[in-house]
Amino acid sequence: MSRLRSSLTPAILAVAVLGAALSGCIFNPDPPPVIKGNVGYTPAKSEAELIGQLKTAYQKKDFDTFKRLFHPDYQFFLNEVQPDGTTHWGLTEELRIHRRMFRPEEVAPPEPEVPREFWLVSVDIALTERAAFTAADDSYYFNIDTNPTGFHREDFTVTQTDYVASLFFQTQGETQFRVEGRASFVVVNDLSKAIGDDGKFLIFRWEDLGAQKPTAAPAL
């Protein structure tokens, strides 16, 4: 069985893949092989390459690489308000969710274990850039009154673009999950670092934009 979602909201993935609900019988008692990541990791040399590393981290279930891609003040914004009123979260929660997704065998009390049928076997992901990265809204990111981080123009550039995304999560259980939609990424470029330095490009904002908007048919 496959379930289709039109939103990229990781909260949905948290329920689906992390097994927040009560589980039934285990489909396969043997865990999939654990792939420890960060092998041959090199820092991104551009914003697009950074998002490419995000894609690879999903494909390889590579938590070590995943956690290196984000700014300390990173925020994820949901497309829909969750039942508990959640509209966004920060880096700590993002890493908690993805550690449970990519390394369920390492979950320890007091966190509830991830039911074995929700352990990931593989992740197929496509991220298609809708346009090149361009300067983000200067009035927000460089204004300390609206942005606590308070980037300085002489020290950082901030760029943004949207992606179309499609993900298929194969689990050990009978139910698989497909997610399709759009996402916005805001990337910070630390101008004090040279191209190739670790942390030069980091994801600062990730926003779920919901279902993909239909494109116009070509003129005949």
MDTraj code that builds the backbone (N, CA, C; nanometers):
import mdtraj as md
import numpy as np

residues = "MET SER ARG LEU ARG SER SER LEU THR PRO ALA ILE LEU ALA VAL ALA VAL LEU GLY ALA ALA LEU SER GLY CYS ILE PHE ASN PRO ASP PRO PRO PRO VAL ILE LYS GLY ASN VAL GLY TYR THR PRO ALA LYS SER GLU ALA GLU LEU ILE GLY GLN LEU LYS THR ALA TYR GLN LYS LYS ASP PHE ASP THR PHE LYS ARG LEU PHE HIS PRO ASP TYR GLN PHE PHE LEU ASN GLU VAL GLN PRO ASP GLY THR THR HIS TRP GLY LEU THR GLU GLU LEU ARG ILE HIS ARG ARG MET PHE ARG PRO GLU GLU VAL ALA PRO PRO GLU PRO GLU VAL PRO ARG GLU PHE TRP LEU VAL SER VAL ASP ILE ALA LEU THR GLU ARG ALA ALA PHE THR ALA ALA ASP ASP SER TYR TYR PHE ASN ILE ASP THR ASN PRO THR GLY PHE HIS ARG GLU ASP PHE THR VAL THR GLN THR ASP TYR VAL ALA SER LEU PHE PHE GLN THR GLN GLY GLU THR GLN PHE ARG VAL GLU GLY ARG ALA SER PHE VAL VAL VAL ASN ASP LEU SER LYS ALA ILE GLY ASP ASP GLY LYS PHE LEU ILE PHE ARG TRP GLU ASP LEU GLY ALA GLN LYS PRO THR ALA ALA PRO ALA LEU".split()
xyz = np.array([
    [0.0848, -0.1190, 0.0000],
    [0.0000, 0.0000, 0.0000],
    [0.0879, 0.1234, 0.0000],
    [0.0488, 0.2220, -0.0786],
    [0.1242, 0.3470, -0.0853],
    [0.0334, 0.4636, -0.0530],
    [0.0821, 0.5578, 0.0266],
    [0.0061, 0.6764, 0.0630],
    [0.0688, 0.7984, -0.0023],
    [-0.0144, 0.8813, -0.0652],
    [0.0327, 1.0006, -0.1348],
    [0.0032, 1.1235, -0.0508],
    [0.1038, 1.2078, -0.0345],
    [0.0868, 1.3353, 0.0344],
    [0.1268, 1.4468, -0.0608],
    [0.0529, 1.5592, -0.0582],
    [0.0855, 1.6714, -0.1451],
    [0.1651, 1.7785, -0.0721],
    [0.2004, 1.7546, 0.0530],
    [0.2759, 1.8501, 0.1322],
    [0.4091, 1.7898, 0.1704],
    [0.5112, 1.8740, 0.1827],
    [0.6420, 1.8278, 0.2241],
    [0.6606, 1.8366, 0.3742],
    [0.5572, 1.8696, 0.4468],
    [0.5673, 1.8917, 0.5904],
    [0.6270, 1.7711, 0.6611],
    [0.7463, 1.7886, 0.7218],
    [0.8059, 1.6769, 0.7936],
    [0.7212, 1.6283, 0.9096],
    [0.6261, 1.7095, 0.9576],
    [0.5373, 1.6616, 1.0634],
    [0.4593, 1.5398, 1.0155],
    [0.4200, 1.5387, 0.8884],
    [0.3512, 1.4232, 0.8322],
    [0.4458, 1.3045, 0.8289],
    [0.5695, 1.3307, 0.7895],
    [0.6674, 1.2231, 0.7852],
    [0.6952, 1.1709, 0.9259],
    [0.6927, 1.2603, 1.0227],
    [0.7168, 1.2178, 1.1602],
    [0.6120, 1.1167, 1.2035],
    [0.4874, 1.1391, 1.1637],
    [0.3803, 1.0462, 1.1987],
    [0.3935, 0.9178, 1.1186],
    [0.4205, 0.9333, 0.9873],
    [0.4229, 0.8181, 0.8994],
    [0.5461, 0.7313, 0.9212],
    [0.6630, 0.7941, 0.9155],
    [0.7863, 0.7179, 0.9174],
    [0.8352, 0.6877, 1.0578],
    [0.8116, 0.7791, 1.1500],
    [0.8631, 0.7593, 1.2849],
    [0.7681, 0.6803, 1.3722],
    [0.6475, 0.6501, 1.3199],
    [0.5584, 0.5632, 1.3930],
    [0.5052, 0.6238, 1.5206],
    [0.4503, 0.7443, 1.5118],
    [0.3971, 0.8085, 1.6314],
    [0.2722, 0.7366, 1.6806],
    [0.1958, 0.6782, 1.5877],
    [0.0747, 0.6060, 1.6255],
    [0.1112, 0.4667, 1.6743],
    [0.0135, 0.3986, 1.7360],
    [0.0349, 0.2621, 1.7814],
    [0.0591, 0.1727, 1.6614],
    [0.1502, 0.0790, 1.6760],
    [0.1863, -0.0069, 1.5634],
    [0.1186, -0.1417, 1.5735],
    [0.1111, -0.2086, 1.4578],
    [0.0563, -0.3434, 1.4536],
    [0.1684, -0.4438, 1.4525],
    [0.1486, -0.5551, 1.3819],
    [0.2502, -0.6594, 1.3789],
    [0.3692, -0.6118, 1.2957],
    [0.4835, -0.6669, 1.3242],
    [0.6054, -0.6294, 1.2536],
    [0.6140, -0.7066, 1.1236],
    [0.6365, -0.6327, 1.0133],
    [0.6394, -0.6949, 0.8809],
    [0.7672, -0.7735, 0.8601],
    [0.8791, -0.7187, 0.9054],
    [1.0075, -0.7843, 0.8877],
    [1.0895, -0.7637, 1.0139],
    [1.1186, -0.8688, 1.0893],
    [1.1891, -0.8519, 1.2165],
    [1.3366, -0.8172, 1.2007],
    [1.3909, -0.8280, 1.0807],
    [1.5324, -0.8018, 1.0623],
    [1.5540, -0.6587, 1.0150],
    [1.6340, -0.5785, 1.0861],
    [1.6553, -0.4391, 1.0455],
    [1.7358, -0.4313, 0.9176],
    [1.7162, -0.3245, 0.8391],
    [1.7977, -0.3060, 0.7192],
    [1.9402, -0.2717, 0.7588],
    [2.0356, -0.2897, 0.6682],
    [2.1735, -0.2540, 0.7026],
    [2.1852, -0.1056, 0.7325],
    [2.2642, -0.0736, 0.8337],
    [2.2841, 0.0656, 0.8733],
    [2.3999, 0.1239, 0.7939],
    [2.3744, 0.2353, 0.7248],
    [2.4781, 0.3019, 0.6479],
    [2.5240, 0.4238, 0.7256],
    [2.6436, 0.4188, 0.7780],
    [2.6982, 0.5346, 0.8477],
    [2.7522, 0.6319, 0.7445],
    [2.7104, 0.7582, 0.7530],
    [2.7378, 0.8527, 0.6453],
    [2.8636, 0.9334, 0.6648],
    [2.8674, 1.0424, 0.5917],
    [2.9753, 1.1404, 0.5976],
    [3.1043, 1.0891, 0.5349],
    [3.0933, 0.9836, 0.4535],
    [3.2105, 0.9298, 0.3872],
    [3.2391, 1.0146, 0.2637],
    [3.3567, 1.0752, 0.2589],
    [3.3926, 1.1566, 0.1440],
    [3.3180, 1.2886, 0.1368],
    [3.2656, 1.3364, 0.2493],
    [3.1926, 1.4630, 0.2505],
    [3.2868, 1.5791, 0.2200],
    [3.2425, 1.6682, 0.1307],
    [3.3151, 1.7926, 0.1045],
    [3.2153, 1.9072, 0.1114],
    [3.2525, 2.0214, 0.1666],
    [3.1590, 2.1344, 0.1795],
    [3.1068, 2.1806, 0.0438],
    [2.9827, 2.2271, 0.0427],
    [2.9205, 2.2769, -0.0799],
    [2.9917, 2.4018, -0.1290],
    [3.0014, 2.4135, -0.2608],
    [3.0656, 2.5300, -0.3220],
    [2.9642, 2.6282, -0.3796],
    [2.8349, 2.6011, -0.3605],
    [2.7294, 2.6911, -0.4079],
    [2.6006, 2.6546, -0.3359],
    [2.5005, 2.7419, -0.3499],
    [2.3705, 2.7142, -0.2889],
    [2.3075, 2.5886, -0.3489],
    [2.3127, 2.5773, -0.4819],
    [2.2523, 2.4612, -0.5480],
    [2.3216, 2.3323, -0.5064],
    [2.4524, 2.3371, -0.4903],
    [2.5256, 2.2179, -0.4467],
    [2.4876, 2.1808, -0.3036],
    [2.4603, 2.2798, -0.2205],
    [2.4161, 2.2535, -0.0835],
    [2.2855, 2.1759, -0.0825],
    [2.1888, 2.2173, -0.1658],
    [2.0618, 2.1453, -0.1719],
    [2.0829, 2.0070, -0.2335],
    [2.1790, 1.9963, -0.3237],
    [2.2145, 1.8646, -0.3758],
    [2.2664, 1.7725, -0.2670],
    [2.3407, 1.8284, -0.1705],
    [2.3883, 1.7479, -0.0583],
    [2.2731, 1.7053, 0.0321],
    [2.1718, 1.7919, 0.0442],
    [2.0526, 1.7546, 0.1199],
    [1.9858, 1.6337, 0.0545],
    [1.9729, 1.6382, -0.0771],
    [1.9153, 1.5256, -0.1514],
    [1.9950, 1.3976, -0.1272],
    [2.1265, 1.4073, -0.1355],
    [2.2112, 1.2898, -0.1152],
    [2.2005, 1.2360, 0.0262],
    [2.1894, 1.3267, 0.1240],
    [2.1746, 1.2831, 0.2632],
    [2.0483, 1.1999, 0.2814],
    [1.9393, 1.2392, 0.2141],
    [1.8170, 1.1590, 0.2189],
    [1.8379, 1.0242, 0.1517],
    [1.8993, 1.0260, 0.0338],
    [1.9185, 0.9014, -0.0403],
    [2.0011, 0.8008, 0.0387],
    [2.1034, 0.8500, 0.1080],
    [2.1940, 0.7628, 0.1824],
    [2.1552, 0.7472, 0.3284],
    [2.0470, 0.8164, 0.3688],
    [2.0070, 0.8172, 0.5099],
    [2.1278, 0.8561, 0.5964],
    [2.1942, 0.9625, 0.5535],
    [2.3226, 1.0049, 0.6088],
    [2.3009, 1.1184, 0.7087],
    [2.2859, 1.0827, 0.8351],
    [2.2586, 1.1835, 0.9370],
    [2.3796, 1.2727, 0.9624],
    [2.5006, 1.2183, 0.9526],
    [2.6207, 1.2979, 0.9779],
    [2.6320, 1.4143, 0.8803],
    [2.6062, 1.3865, 0.7518],
    [2.6085, 1.4940, 0.6532],
    [2.4898, 1.5869, 0.6713],
    [2.3720, 1.5311, 0.6925],
    [2.2501, 1.6105, 0.7075],
    [2.2680, 1.7213, 0.8108],
    [2.3225, 1.6894, 0.9264],
    [2.3289, 1.7877, 1.0346],
    [2.4310, 1.8980, 1.0086],
    [2.5175, 1.8796, 0.9082],
    [2.6182, 1.9815, 0.8774],
    [2.5667, 2.0864, 0.7788],
    [2.4445, 2.0703, 0.7286],
    [2.3939, 2.1547, 0.6215],
    [2.3152, 2.2758, 0.6704],
    [2.2971, 2.2905, 0.8023],
    [2.2042, 2.3895, 0.8556],
    [2.2724, 2.4932, 0.9441],
    [2.2228, 2.6164, 0.9329],
    [2.2672, 2.7263, 1.0180],
    [2.2163, 2.7034, 1.1607],
    [2.2911, 2.7435, 1.2637],
    [2.2452, 2.7237, 1.4023],
    [2.1076, 2.7848, 1.4307],
    [2.0716, 2.8944, 1.3603],
    [1.9423, 2.9595, 1.3816],
    [1.8373, 2.9160, 1.2787],
    [1.8603, 2.8019, 1.2186],
    [1.7684, 2.7461, 1.1184],
    [1.6261, 2.7329, 1.1733],
    [1.5274, 2.7560, 1.0820],
    [1.3862, 2.7360, 1.1146],
    [1.3172, 2.6670, 0.9969],
    [1.2292, 2.5724, 1.0299],
    [1.1415, 2.5111, 0.9299],
    [1.0001, 2.5636, 0.9522],
    [0.9334, 2.6042, 0.8412],
    [0.7986, 2.6574, 0.8498],
    [0.7005, 2.5639, 0.7805],
    [0.5951, 2.5303, 0.8513],
    [0.4942, 2.4369, 0.8030],
    [0.3972, 2.5045, 0.7083],
    [0.3441, 2.4273, 0.6150],
    [0.2411, 2.4775, 0.5246],
    [0.1053, 2.4834, 0.5931],
    [0.0860, 2.3973, 0.6918],
    [-0.0411, 2.3918, 0.7644],
    [-0.0144, 2.3910, 0.9139],
    [-0.0976, 2.4598, 0.9885],
    [-0.0870, 2.4584, 1.1337],
    [-0.1241, 2.3192, 1.1831],
    [-0.0395, 2.2623, 1.2687],
    [-0.0652, 2.1291, 1.3214],
    [-0.1701, 2.1333, 1.4333],
    [-0.2325, 2.0192, 1.4650],
    [-0.3372, 2.0162, 1.5682],
    [-0.2950, 2.0754, 1.7018],
    [-0.1650, 2.0660, 1.7328],
    [-0.1177, 2.1220, 1.8603],
    [-0.0796, 2.2687, 1.8491],
    [-0.1064, 2.3303, 1.7308],
    [-0.0756, 2.4710, 1.7110],
    [0.0628, 2.4988, 1.6559],
    [0.1426, 2.3950, 1.6307],
    [0.2781, 2.4133, 1.5797],
    [0.2757, 2.4719, 1.4389],
    [0.3549, 2.5758, 1.4168],
    [0.3670, 2.6372, 1.2843],
    [0.5103, 2.6310, 1.2307],
    [0.6077, 2.6091, 1.3187],
    [0.7476, 2.6026, 1.2774],
    [0.8285, 2.5370, 1.3874],
    [0.9527, 2.5013, 1.3564],
    [1.0443, 2.4519, 1.4580],
    [1.1871, 2.4836, 1.4173],
    [1.2789, 2.4623, 1.5105],
    [1.4185, 2.4969, 1.4894],
    [1.5062, 2.3763, 1.4636],
    [1.6376, 2.3991, 1.4713],
    [1.7336, 2.2960, 1.4346],
    [1.7288, 2.1755, 1.5272],
    [1.7098, 2.1963, 1.6557],
    [1.7083, 2.0839, 1.7492],
    [1.5994, 1.9837, 1.7129],
    [1.4797, 2.0326, 1.6843],
    [1.3695, 1.9431, 1.6482],
    [1.3928, 1.8801, 1.5113],
    [1.4474, 1.9582, 1.4174],
    [1.4757, 1.9028, 1.2846],
    [1.5719, 1.7852, 1.2943],
    [1.6763, 1.8005, 1.3734],
    [1.7738, 1.6933, 1.3885],
    [1.7146, 1.5752, 1.4639],
    [1.6290, 1.6005, 1.5620],
    [1.5652, 1.4896, 1.6347],
    [1.4808, 1.4049, 1.5405],
    [1.4013, 1.4718, 1.4553],
    [1.3160, 1.4003, 1.3606],
    [1.4000, 1.3150, 1.2662],
    [1.5055, 1.3752, 1.2126],
    [1.5821, 1.3029, 1.1109],
    [1.6751, 1.1982, 1.1707],
    [1.7171, 1.2142, 1.2936],
    [1.7901, 1.1051, 1.3583],
    [1.6989, 0.9835, 1.3714],
    [1.5734, 1.0057, 1.4069],
    [1.4788, 0.8941, 1.4180],
    [1.4517, 0.8312, 1.2815],
    [1.4501, 0.9117, 1.1758],
    [1.4288, 0.8591, 1.0418],
    [1.5492, 0.7789, 0.9925],
    [1.6688, 0.8373, 1.0074],
    [1.7880, 0.7781, 0.9477],
    [1.8585, 0.6783, 1.0384],
    [1.8431, 0.6931, 1.1703],
    [1.9116, 0.6040, 1.2645],
    [1.8147, 0.5543, 1.3726],
    [1.7082, 0.4882, 1.3331],
    [1.6090, 0.4445, 1.4329],
    [1.6659, 0.3472, 1.5350],
    [1.7736, 0.2773, 1.4973],
    [1.8336, 0.1801, 1.5896],
    [1.9035, 0.2479, 1.7063],
    [1.9271, 0.3798, 1.6967],
    [1.9980, 0.4509, 1.8026],
    [1.9044, 0.5219, 1.9000],
    [1.7742, 0.5181, 1.8743],
    [1.6790, 0.5856, 1.9632],
    [1.6803, 0.5187, 2.1000],
    [1.6915, 0.6016, 2.2034],
    [1.6995, 0.5485, 2.3398],
    [1.6048, 0.6266, 2.4295],
    [1.5605, 0.5648, 2.5420],
    [1.4743, 0.6353, 2.6364],
    [1.5393, 0.7667, 2.6776],
    [1.4589, 0.8708, 2.7053],
    [1.3127, 0.8651, 2.7236],
    [1.2315, 0.8744, 2.5949],
    [1.2959, 0.8833, 2.4776],
    [1.2195, 0.8872, 2.3535],
    [1.1591, 0.7501, 2.3244],
    [1.0348, 0.7480, 2.2720],
    [0.9760, 0.6186, 2.2333],
    [1.0509, 0.5603, 2.1148],
    [1.0644, 0.4283, 2.1135],
    [1.1342, 0.3642, 2.0032],
    [1.0532, 0.3751, 1.8747],
    [1.1204, 0.3636, 1.7617],
    [1.0548, 0.3661, 1.6322],
    [1.0134, 0.2228, 1.5989],
    [0.8833, 0.1962, 1.5820],
    [0.8401, 0.0605, 1.5476],
    [0.9139, 0.0091, 1.4248],
    [0.9546, -0.1162, 1.4277],
    [1.0392, -0.1715, 1.3235],
    [0.9781, -0.1604, 1.1850],
    [0.8465, -0.1668, 1.1740],
    [0.7857, -0.1595, 1.0411],
    [0.7965, -0.0211, 0.9789],
    [0.8352, 0.0796, 1.0571],
    [0.8532, 0.2139, 1.0039],
    [1.0004, 0.2472, 0.9763],
    [1.0890, 0.1514, 0.9999],
    [1.2290, 0.1756, 0.9678],
    [1.2425, 0.1872, 0.8166],
    [1.3203, 0.2852, 0.7718],
    [1.3367, 0.3075, 0.6289],
    [1.4302, 0.2050, 0.5656],
    [1.3872, 0.1525, 0.4524],
    [1.4719, 0.0676, 0.3701],
    [1.5441, 0.1532, 0.2668],
    [1.4703, 0.2463, 0.2049],
    [1.5310, 0.3340, 0.1056],
    [1.4481, 0.4609, 0.0915],
    [1.5118, 0.5645, 0.0367],
    [1.4443, 0.6901, 0.0075],
    [1.4794, 0.7304, -0.1362],
    [1.3778, 0.7405, -0.2200],
    [1.3957, 0.7951, -0.3548],
    [1.3506, 0.9406, -0.3518],
    [1.4366, 1.0317, -0.3970],
    [1.4055, 1.1742, -0.3875],
    [1.4497, 1.2470, -0.5136],
    [1.3642, 1.3364, -0.5606],
    [1.3975, 1.4260, -0.6712],
    [1.3707, 1.5685, -0.6254],
    [1.4696, 1.6564, -0.6423],
    [1.4556, 1.7978, -0.6094],
    [1.4882, 1.8766, -0.7363],
    [1.3894, 1.9484, -0.7877],
    [1.4062, 2.0223, -0.9123],
    [1.3985, 2.1716, -0.8849],
    [1.5061, 2.2417, -0.9117],
    [1.5125, 2.3863, -0.8890],
    [1.4230, 2.4585, -0.9895],
    [1.3321, 2.5420, -0.9391],
    [1.2408, 2.6151, -1.0273],
    [1.3064, 2.7383, -1.0887],
    [1.4079, 2.7917, -1.0245],
    [1.4822, 2.9074, -1.0745],
    [1.6142, 2.9139, -0.9996],
    [1.7079, 2.9906, -1.0523],
    [1.8356, 3.0061, -0.9846],
    [1.8174, 3.0820, -0.8534],
    [1.9078, 3.0592, -0.7585],
    [1.9045, 3.1332, -0.6327],
    [1.9252, 3.2821, -0.6603],
    [1.8423, 3.3647, -0.5971],
    [1.8544, 3.5097, -0.6084],
    [1.8481, 3.5708, -0.4688],
    [1.8834, 3.6988, -0.4589],
    [1.8855, 3.7667, -0.3294],
    [1.7499, 3.7577, -0.2605],
    [1.7524, 3.7214, -0.1324],
    [1.6302, 3.7117, -0.0534],
    [1.5869, 3.8512, -0.0083],
    [1.4774, 3.8578, 0.0654],
    [1.4197, 3.9849, 0.1086],
    [1.5127, 4.0565, 0.2059],
    [1.5845, 4.1567, 0.1561],
    [1.6798, 4.2289, 0.2400],
    [1.6134, 4.2945, 0.3602],
    [1.4897, 4.3383, 0.3440],
    [1.4224, 4.4111, 0.4506],
    [1.4001, 4.3241, 0.5740],
    [1.4050, 4.1916, 0.5565],
    [1.3903, 4.1030, 0.6723],
    [1.5258, 4.0554, 0.7233],
    [1.6036, 3.9939, 0.6377],
    [1.7225, 3.9225, 0.6836],
    [1.8326, 4.0137, 0.7341],
    [1.8329, 4.1405, 0.6927],
    [1.9365, 4.2319, 0.7379],
    [1.8825, 4.3368, 0.8337],
    [1.7662, 4.3086, 0.8927],
    [1.7036, 4.3995, 0.9883],
    [1.6965, 4.3299, 1.1239],
    [1.7740, 4.3772, 1.2215],
    [1.7794, 4.3089, 1.3508],
    [1.6489, 4.3205, 1.4274],
    [1.5608, 4.4119, 1.3870],
    [1.4318, 4.4234, 1.4545],
    [1.3371, 4.3107, 1.4128],
    [1.3496, 4.2625, 1.2885],
    [1.2626, 4.1553, 1.2395],
    [1.3327, 4.0209, 1.2362],
    [1.4646, 4.0219, 1.2370],
    [1.5421, 3.8981, 1.2322],
    [1.6457, 3.9002, 1.3434],
    [1.6231, 3.8220, 1.4495],
    [1.7153, 3.8249, 1.5643],
    [1.8595, 3.7934, 1.5270],
    [1.8788, 3.7162, 1.4185],
    [2.0147, 3.6829, 1.3780],
    [2.0898, 3.8083, 1.3367],
    [2.0203, 3.9018, 1.2732],
    [2.0784, 4.0297, 1.2385],
    [2.2017, 4.0202, 1.1512],
    [2.1889, 3.9560, 1.0345],
    [2.3027, 3.9468, 0.9437],
    [2.3497, 4.0863, 0.9013],
    [2.4797, 4.1001, 0.8832],
    [2.5372, 4.2248, 0.8340],
    [2.5733, 4.2072, 0.6874],
    [2.5383, 4.3055, 0.6057],
    [2.5567, 4.2949, 0.4614],
    [2.7019, 4.2714, 0.4217],
    [2.7939, 4.3279, 0.4990],
    [2.9341, 4.3117, 0.4643],
    [2.9869, 4.1723, 0.4988],
    [2.9108, 4.0955, 0.5765],
    [2.9569, 3.9645, 0.6221],
    [2.8837, 3.8471, 0.5577],
    [2.7609, 3.8700, 0.5066],
    [2.6794, 3.7597, 0.4556],
    [2.6023, 3.8017, 0.3315],
    [2.5705, 3.7039, 0.2472],
    [2.4650, 3.7190, 0.1483],
    [2.3583, 3.6161, 0.1810],
    [2.2333, 3.6480, 0.1481],
    [2.1206, 3.5594, 0.1748],
    [2.0435, 3.5425, 0.0444],
    [2.0306, 3.4194, -0.0014],
    [1.9630, 3.3921, -0.1280],
    [1.8511, 3.2909, -0.1074],
    [1.7595, 3.2867, -0.2060],
    [1.6407, 3.2018, -0.1923],
    [1.5948, 3.1523, -0.3289],
    [1.5373, 3.0332, -0.3305],
    [1.4639, 2.9850, -0.4472],
    [1.3713, 2.8727, -0.4051],
    [1.2828, 2.8336, -0.4978],
    [1.1858, 2.7264, -0.4731],
    [1.2261, 2.6006, -0.5481],
    [1.1884, 2.4875, -0.4910],
    [1.2121, 2.3581, -0.5535],
    [1.0810, 2.2803, -0.5621],
    [1.0706, 2.1977, -0.6652],
    [0.9659, 2.0963, -0.6716],
    [1.0283, 1.9672, -0.6199],
    [0.9600, 1.9007, -0.5298],
    [1.0173, 1.7823, -0.4658],
    [0.9237, 1.6632, -0.4748],
    [0.9832, 1.5469, -0.4918],
    [0.9091, 1.4211, -0.4913],
    [0.9911, 1.3199, -0.4133],
    [0.9299, 1.2599, -0.3121],
    [0.9988, 1.1614, -0.2295],
    [0.9156, 1.0361, -0.2164],
    [0.9827, 0.9213, -0.2187],
    [0.9163, 0.7942, -0.1923],
    [0.9931, 0.7228, -0.0824],
    [0.9245, 0.6970, 0.0298],
    [0.9853, 0.6317, 0.1441],
    [0.9428, 0.4855, 0.1465],
    [1.0400, 0.3961, 0.1277],
    [1.0113, 0.2532, 0.1395],
    [1.0471, 0.2086, 0.2806],
    [0.9488, 0.1570, 0.3508],
    [0.9689, 0.1112, 0.4881],
    [0.9718, -0.0410, 0.4918],
    [1.0007, -0.0950, 0.6082],
    [0.9973, -0.2394, 0.6261],
    [0.8544, -0.2925, 0.6336],
    [0.7577, -0.2032, 0.6529],
    [0.6188, -0.2454, 0.6660],
    [0.5485, -0.2541, 0.5319],
    [0.4193, -0.2754, 0.5380],
    [0.3397, -0.2925, 0.4171],
    [0.2960, -0.1596, 0.3567],
    [0.3009, -0.0530, 0.4347],
    [0.2586, 0.0779, 0.3869],
    [0.3795, 0.1640, 0.3546],
    [0.3838, 0.2131, 0.2307],
    [0.4915, 0.3018, 0.1876],
    [0.4350, 0.4432, 0.1759],
    [0.5237, 0.5434, 0.1665],
    [0.4787, 0.6817, 0.1670],
    [0.5417, 0.7607, 0.0525],
    [0.4562, 0.8314, -0.0232],
    [0.5020, 0.9180, -0.1309],
    [0.4630, 1.0617, -0.0958],
    [0.5584, 1.1542, -0.1093],
    [0.5359, 1.2946, -0.0767],
    [0.5725, 1.3794, -0.1980],
    [0.4804, 1.4649, -0.2413],
    [0.5059, 1.5512, -0.3562],
    [0.4612, 1.6936, -0.3222],
    [0.5401, 1.7911, -0.3613],
    [0.5034, 1.9287, -0.3311],
    [0.6132, 2.0255, -0.3673],
    [0.6086, 2.1454, -0.3063],
    [0.7045, 2.2505, -0.3325],
    [0.7677, 2.2958, -0.2016],
    [0.8906, 2.3407, -0.2111],
    [0.9619, 2.3884, -0.0925],
    [1.0441, 2.5104, -0.1278],
    [1.0571, 2.6003, -0.0316],
    [1.1422, 2.7185, -0.0461],
    [1.2632, 2.7026, 0.0454],
    [1.3811, 2.7309, -0.0088],
    [1.5036, 2.7254, 0.0699],
    [1.5699, 2.8626, 0.0711],
    [1.6091, 2.9074, 0.1898],
    [1.6886, 3.0285, 0.2065],
    [1.8265, 2.9855, 0.2535],
    [1.9292, 3.0300, 0.1827],
    [2.0664, 2.9880, 0.2116],
    [2.1510, 3.1103, 0.2480],
    [2.2316, 3.0952, 0.3528],
    [2.3222, 3.2003, 0.3977],
    [2.4629, 3.1677, 0.3497],
    [2.5279, 3.2673, 0.2919],
    [2.6661, 3.2549, 0.2457],
    [2.7541, 3.3410, 0.3363],
    [2.8419, 3.2756, 0.4120],
    [2.9325, 3.3453, 0.5030],
    [3.0524, 3.3965, 0.4225],
    [3.0582, 3.5283, 0.4013],
    [3.1617, 3.5864, 0.3174],
    [3.3005, 3.5842, 0.3807],
    [3.3077, 3.5527, 0.5098],
    [3.4385, 3.5421, 0.5748],
    [3.5070, 3.4094, 0.5416],
    [3.4329, 3.3176, 0.4816],
    [3.4865, 3.1861, 0.4458],
    [3.5101, 3.1791, 0.2958],
    [3.6124, 3.1055, 0.2575],
    [3.6436, 3.0866, 0.1165],
    [3.5581, 2.9737, 0.0589],
    [3.5412, 2.9750, -0.0739],
    [3.4718, 2.8652, -0.1403],
    [3.5430, 2.7345, -0.1063],
    [3.4678, 2.6384, -0.0593],
    [3.5245, 2.5107, -0.0179],
    [3.5424, 2.4971, 0.1316],
    [3.5278, 2.6081, 0.2062],
    [3.5360, 2.6013, 0.3523],
    [3.4081, 2.5407, 0.4091],
    [3.4237, 2.4655, 0.5173],
    [3.3078, 2.4065, 0.5829],
    [3.2196, 2.5165, 0.6408],
    [3.0889, 2.5091, 0.6154],
    [2.9957, 2.6052, 0.6714],
    [2.9827, 2.7339, 0.5942],
    [3.0434, 2.7442, 0.4756],
    [3.0288, 2.8682, 0.3984],
    [2.8841, 2.8862, 0.3543],
    [2.8231, 2.7804, 0.3013],
    [2.6829, 2.7831, 0.2623],
    [2.6031, 2.6953, 0.3582],
    [2.4978, 2.7533, 0.4184],
    [2.4150, 2.6789, 0.5132],
    [2.2677, 2.7118, 0.4901],
    [2.1827, 2.6128, 0.5101],
    [2.0383, 2.6335, 0.4979],
    [1.9896, 2.7086, 0.6209],
    [1.9266, 2.8235, 0.5978],
    [1.8786, 2.9081, 0.7067],
    [1.7276, 2.8955, 0.7264],
    [1.6536, 2.8827, 0.6181],
    [1.5092, 2.8642, 0.6242],
    [1.4676, 2.7571, 0.5240],
    [1.3713, 2.6741, 0.5661],
    [1.3110, 2.5734, 0.4788],
    [1.1607, 2.5861, 0.5007],
    [1.0879, 2.6182, 0.3943],
    [0.9434, 2.6388, 0.4070],
    [0.8684, 2.5433, 0.3164],
    [0.7716, 2.4733, 0.3736],
    [0.6827, 2.3871, 0.2959],
    [0.5803, 2.4760, 0.2264],
    [0.5768, 2.4708, 0.0929],
    [0.4832, 2.5529, 0.0157],
    [0.3597, 2.4756, -0.0297],
    [0.3458, 2.3526, 0.0143],
    [0.2272, 2.2751, -0.0200],
    [0.2371, 2.2097, -0.1564],
    [0.1212, 2.1766, -0.2122],
    [0.1147, 2.1023, -0.3363],
    [0.1722, 2.1835, -0.4517],
    [0.2272, 2.1122, -0.5491],
    [0.2830, 2.1774, -0.6670],
    [0.1731, 2.2442, -0.7475],
    [0.1960, 2.3684, -0.7867],
    [0.1000, 2.4392, -0.8698],
    [0.1081, 2.3884, -1.0126],
    [-0.0057, 2.3667, -1.0787],
    [-0.0019, 2.3181, -1.2164],
    [0.0614, 2.4223, -1.3093],
    [0.1367, 2.3741, -1.4058],
    [0.1973, 2.4651, -1.5035],
    [0.1056, 2.4807, -1.6227],
    [0.1161, 2.5968, -1.6881],
    [0.0297, 2.6226, -1.8024],
    [0.0663, 2.5320, -1.9194],
    [-0.0339, 2.4923, -1.9964],
    [-0.0100, 2.4088, -2.1138],
    [0.0609, 2.4922, -2.2203],
    [0.1490, 2.4303, -2.2990],
    [0.2192, 2.5060, -2.4027],
    [0.1232, 2.5576, -2.5086],
    [0.1544, 2.6748, -2.5619],
    [0.0691, 2.7333, -2.6680],
    [0.0785, 2.6489, -2.7940],
    [-0.0348, 2.6299, -2.8596],
    [-0.0389, 2.5504, -2.9828],
    [-0.0307, 2.6402, -3.1034],
])
top = md.Topology()
chain = top.add_chain()
for i, resn in enumerate(residues, 1):
    res = top.add_residue(resn, chain, resSeq=i)
    for name in ("N", "CA", "C"):
        top.add_atom(name, md.element.get_by_symbol(name[0]), res)
traj = md.Trajectory(xyz[None], top)
